Amino acid sequence: MYLDPGFASMLIQIIIAAFAVCGAYLFVFKNKVKSLFGRKNPENAEQEAAAEAEAKAKVAALKAAVRKEEEDK
């Protein structure tokens, strides 16, 4: 069976890409599992809660502005 250099190069690239994809998948999977069982930093939880409250306030303000604009029409 004859393998020309182009095919051999492509085959090597496929093998390297498969290893890279498997490694990336395992890295992401490991981080997801660690995040499920890991401890949460209390400072981050407070910051996230404050950011979420701020985002909800912005959404409420935008909804109020839209309602007012619709009433003015």
MARTI-221718 format. One record per residue: z, y, x of N, C-alpha, C, O in turn; residue in one letter. Coordinates in pm, 1 decimal, decimal comma, padded with zeros to 6 digits, always signed. Each point is the difference from the previous one (the first is absolute). Last residue first. Layout:
R      n.Z      n.Y      n.X     ca.Z     ca.Y     ca.X      c.Z      c.Y      c.X      o.Z      o.Y      o.X code
R        Z        Y        X        Z        Y        X        Z        Y        X        Z        Y        X    a
...
//
This chain:
R      n.Z      n.Y      n.X     ca.Z     ca.Y     ca.X      c.Z      c.Y      c.X      o.Z      o.Y      o.X code
R +02350,7 +05702,6 -04690,8 -00142,1 -00006,3 -00038,8 -00018,7 +00008,9 -00145,5 -00113,2 -00003,8 -00048,1    k
R +00545,1 -00016,2 +00268,3 -00060,3 +00132,4 +00008,1 -00145,9 -00000,8 -00047,0 -00052,4 +00104,4 -00038,9    d
R +00304,3 -00509,2 +00080,8 +00047,9 +00077,0 -00113,7 -00064,6 +00137,7 -00005,3 -00023,5 +00053,0 -00108,6    e
R -00061,9 -00335,3 +00477,4 -00065,2 -00053,3 -00119,8 +00042,7 +00077,4 -00124,7 -00080,7 +00019,9 -00090,8    e
R +00287,4 +00086,3 +00499,5 -00140,5 +00041,2 +00005,2 -00074,2 -00048,8 -00123,9 -00083,9 +00071,9 -00054,4    e
R +00526,7 -00208,8 +00111,5 -00004,4 +00142,7 -00031,4 -00142,8 +00051,0 -00002,0 -00036,9 +00081,5 -00084,5    k
R +00111,3 -00525,8 +00216,6 +00030,1 +00017,6 -00142,7 -00009,7 +00147,0 -00040,8 -00053,6 +00033,2 -00105,7    r
R +00009,0 -00135,8 +00561,7 -00117,8 -00046,5 -00074,6 +00022,2 +00018,2 -00150,1 -00090,1 +00044,0 -00071,3    v
R +00448,1 +00053,0 +00355,4 -00106,4 +00099,7 +00018,0 -00124,4 -00039,7 -00078,7 -00065,7 +00084,7 -00060,6    a
R +00424,5 -00387,7 +00074,7 +00035,9 +00116,8 -00080,1 -00109,0 +00106,3 +00009,3 -00033,2 +00063,3 -00100,2    a
R -00011,5 -00442,0 +00371,3 -00021,2 -00036,0 -00140,1 +00031,7 +00118,3 -00091,2 -00071,6 +00024,7 -00097,1    k
R +00160,3 +00028,2 +00554,3 -00144,6 -00002,8 -00025,7 -00029,9 -00035,5 -00145,3 -00089,1 +00058,5 -00061,6    l
R +00536,7 -00073,4 +00203,6 -00047,4 +00138,4 -00001,2 -00149,9 +00005,2 -00028,1 -00045,8 +00086,4 -00074,8    a
R +00243,0 -00508,4 +00129,2 +00046,2 +00061,2 -00124,6 -00048,9 +00143,8 -00010,5 -00040,2 +00043,9 -00107,7    a
R -00044,8 -00271,2 +00507,9 -00080,4 -00057,1 -00108,4 +00038,8 +00062,8 -00133,3 -00086,8 +00033,0 -00080,8    v
R +00342,7 +00082,5 +00455,2 -00134,2 +00058,1 +00009,6 -00089,7 -00049,8 -00112,9 -00075,9 +00076,9 -00058,8    k
R +00504,4 -00263,3 +00099,2 +00010,5 +00138,7 -00045,1 -00137,1 +00067,7 +00004,0 -00034,3 +00076,5 -00090,1    a
R +00071,3 -00512,0 +00262,3 +00012,5 -00001,6 -00145,7 +00008,4 +00140,6 -00056,0 -00055,1 +00027,4 -00106,6    k
R +00054,8 -00075,3 +00573,2 -00130,5 -00035,2 -00053,9 +00002,9 -00002,2 -00152,6 -00094,1 +00046,6 -00064,3    a
R +00499,4 +00020,7 +00290,5 -00087,5 +00116,8 +00017,0 -00138,3 -00026,5 -00059,0 -00058,3 +00087,2 -00064,4    e
R +00364,7 -00441,2 +00075,9 +00043,2 +00099,7 -00098,0 -00088,2 +00124,1 +00007,2 -00035,0 +00058,2 -00102,7    a
R -00035,7 -00390,4 +00425,5 -00042,1 -00048,2 -00131,6 +00038,1 +00099,7 -00109,0 -00078,9 +00025,0 -00091,1    e
R +00225,1 +00058,7 +00528,6 -00144,6 +00017,4 -00008,0 -00052,7 -00044,4 -00135,9 -00089,5 +00063,4 -00055,8    a
R +00543,4 -00135,1 +00148,1 -00026,7 +00143,7 -00011,2 -00148,9 +00025,9 -00013,1 -00041,1 +00084,7 -00079,2    a
R +00177,6 -00525,9 +00156,7 +00042,5 +00042,0 -00133,6 -00027,9 +00148,1 -00020,8 -00043,6 +00040,0 -00108,0    a
R -00035,9 -00217,9 +00535,0 -00098,3 -00051,7 -00095,3 +00035,0 +00042,7 -00142,2 -00088,9 +00035,8 -00077,3    e
R +00392,9 +00070,1 +00417,3 -00122,3 +00078,3 +00016,7 -00106,0 -00045,0 -00100,2 -00069,3 +00082,9 -00059,0    q
R +00467,0 -00328,7 +00077,6 +00025,6 +00133,0 -00055,2 -00124,8 +00086,8 +00008,2 -00031,9 +00072,5 -00094,2    e
R +00013,4 -00495,3 +00290,6 +00009,6 -00015,5 -00144,9 +00023,6 +00135,5 -00065,8 -00057,5 +00029,1 -00104,9    a
R +00059,8 -00056,3 +00575,1 -00135,4 -00011,1 -00053,9 +00002,6 -00011,1 -00151,6 -00086,5 +00055,7 -00067,5    n
R +00496,7 -00054,9 +00289,2 -00063,5 +00130,7 +00013,5 -00140,8 -00002,3 -00057,2 -00041,6 +00093,7 -00068,1    e
R +00288,6 -00499,9 +00090,1 +00045,4 +00089,3 -00107,2 -00063,7 +00138,8 +00007,7 -00026,7 +00061,5 -00103,2    p
R -00199,8 -00527,4 +00263,2 +00073,4 +00108,7 +00062,4 +00042,6 +00097,7 -00109,0 -00086,1 +00048,4 -00073,6    n
R -00000,6 -00585,5 +00011,4 -00058,5 +00131,8 -00020,0 +00090,3 +00103,7 +00065,1 +00122,5 -00008,0 -00008,5    k
R -00207,9 -00531,2 +00136,8 +00091,3 +00100,1 -00055,1 -00074,7 +00131,1 -00015,4 -00088,2 +00033,6 +00079,1    r
R -00165,4 -00523,9 -00104,0 +00061,3 +00096,2 +00090,4 +00092,5 +00096,2 -00072,2 -00004,3 +00012,9 -00122,4    g
R -00289,5 -00365,7 -00063,2 +00133,6 -00043,0 +00036,4 +00074,0 +00100,0 +00088,1 +00118,5 -00018,0 +00028,1    f
R -00565,9 +00096,5 -00191,2 +00069,3 -00057,9 -00115,0 +00146,1 -00030,2 +00032,7 +00088,4 +00019,6 -00083,4    l
R -00386,8 +00133,4 +00419,6 +00040,1 +00109,3 -00088,9 +00072,5 -00052,9 -00123,8 +00083,0 +00070,5 -00057,4    s
R -00263,1 -00377,1 +00371,3 +00113,5 +00071,2 +00058,1 +00047,5 +00111,2 -00092,0 +00120,1 +00024,7 -00010,4    k
R -00508,5 -00255,3 -00110,8 +00116,6 -00087,8 -00013,9 +00123,8 +00069,8 +00055,5 +00106,9 -00006,7 -00060,7    v
R -00512,9 +00227,9 +00116,1 +00035,0 -00004,9 -00141,8 +00123,7 -00086,2 -00023,1 +00087,5 +00036,0 -00078,8    k
R -00267,8 -00017,5 +00513,5 +00065,3 +00126,3 -00035,9 +00038,3 +00004,0 -00147,7 +00104,0 +00055,7 -00035,2    n
R -00346,3 -00428,0 +00194,5 +00134,0 +00001,1 +00060,9 +00074,0 +00128,3 -00039,2 +00118,8 -00004,1 -00032,0    k
R -00568,7 -00032,5 -00096,9 +00083,7 -00091,8 -00077,7 +00142,8 +00000,1 +00052,4 +00095,1 +00001,2 -00078,2    f
R -00416,5 +00241,1 +00320,3 +00028,9 +00066,4 -00127,4 +00092,3 -00086,7 -00085,0 +00094,2 +00050,8 -00061,0    v
R -00241,6 -00238,2 +00464,8 +00081,7 +00118,1 +00028,6 +00039,9 +00069,5 -00129,6 +00116,6 +00035,2 -00017,9    f
R -00419,9 -00395,9 -00004,4 +00135,9 -00046,6 +00027,7 +00094,7 +00116,7 +00027,9 +00116,4 -00003,9 -00039,9    l
R -00571,8 +00102,1 -00020,4 +00057,1 -00050,2 -00124,2 +00144,3 -00044,3 +00021,5 +00088,1 +00032,3 -00079,6    y
R -00336,7 +00098,2 +00456,0 +00033,5 +00116,1 -00083,4 +00065,6 -00045,2 -00130,6 +00096,3 +00061,5 -00045,8    a
R -00256,4 -00399,3 +00333,1 +00113,0 +00070,5 +00059,9 +00043,9 +00117,9 -00083,6 +00119,7 +00020,8 -00020,0    g
R -00507,4 -00254,3 -00109,4 +00119,7 -00083,0 -00021,2 +00123,9 +00069,0 +00056,3 +00105,7 -00000,5 -00063,1    c
R -00518,5 +00206,4 +00144,5 +00035,1 +00008,6 -00142,3 +00125,3 -00081,7 -00029,5 +00087,9 +00045,8 -00073,0    v
R -00265,9 -00070,6 +00507,5 +00052,7 +00134,2 -00025,3 +00044,6 +00014,4 -00145,0 +00105,8 +00056,6 -00027,3    a
R -00320,1 -00456,9 +00159,3 +00134,2 +00009,4 +00058,3 +00062,5 +00136,2 -00028,7 +00119,1 +00008,7 -00029,8    f
R -00561,5 -00066,8 -00104,1 +00086,8 -00085,2 -00081,2 +00143,3 +00003,2 +00053,4 +00095,1 +00007,4 -00077,8    a
R -00431,1 +00213,9 +00323,0 +00033,0 +00072,6 -00122,7 +00093,7 -00081,6 -00088,4 +00090,7 +00055,7 -00061,9    a
R -00260,0 -00259,7 +00449,7 +00094,1 +00106,4 +00036,3 +00043,1 +00077,5 -00124,1 +00117,7 +00033,0 -00014,8    i
R -00450,0 -00358,1 -00045,5 +00126,7 -00064,6 +00035,1 +00105,4 +00105,0 +00034,4 +00114,3 -00010,5 -00044,5    i
R -00551,1 +00158,6 -00036,4 +00059,2 -00050,9 -00123,9 +00136,3 -00062,6 +00028,5 +00095,1 +00020,8 -00075,3    i
R -00352,9 +00121,6 +00442,2 +00051,6 +00114,7 -00075,5 +00067,5 -00044,1 -00128,4 +00103,1 +00055,5 -00037,9    q
R -00324,5 -00381,1 +00295,6 +00121,3 +00045,5 +00069,2 +00062,5 +00117,5 -00075,0 +00122,1 +00006,4 -00013,8    i
R -00533,7 -00159,0 -00142,8 +00102,4 -00100,5 -00024,1 +00132,1 +00040,7 +00065,6 +00106,4 -00014,1 -00060,3    l
R -00488,7 +00274,5 +00143,3 +00045,2 +00019,5 -00137,3 +00113,2 -00097,6 -00033,4 +00095,8 +00037,2 -00067,7    m
R -00304,5 -00086,0 +00481,1 +00075,1 +00125,6 -00002,1 +00056,8 +00024,7 -00139,0 +00115,7 +00039,4 -00014,5    s
R -00403,4 -00402,5 +00066,9 +00127,0 -00027,3 +00067,2 +00088,0 +00124,5 -00000,3 +00121,1 -00009,8 -00020,1    a
R -00557,0 +00051,5 -00146,8 +00082,5 -00079,0 -00089,8 +00136,1 -00028,5 +00062,0 +00102,1 +00006,7 -00068,5    f
R -00417,5 +00217,6 +00333,0 +00036,3 +00083,2 -00114,5 +00092,6 -00073,4 -00095,8 +00098,0 +00056,3 -00048,9    g
R -00290,9 -00283,6 +00428,5 +00110,5 +00090,8 +00034,0 +00044,8 +00088,2 -00117,1 +00118,3 +00032,4 -00010,6    p
R -00329,3 -00516,3 -00100,8 -00046,8 +00116,1 +00074,9 +00114,9 +00098,0 +00023,5 +00100,9 -00007,0 -00070,2    d
R -00112,9 -00532,9 -00001,1 +00066,7 +00121,1 -00047,3 -00049,5 +00116,2 +00083,4 +00028,1 +00008,7 +00119,5    l
R -00187,4 -00551,9 -00246,9 -00014,6 +00119,7 +00082,1 +00071,5 +00117,3 -00066,6 -00021,6 +00027,5 -00118,0    y
R +00057,3 -00593,7 +00123,6 +00000,0 +00117,2 -00085,1 +00000,0 +00123,5 +00089,7 +00082,9 +00013,0 +00090,0    m
//
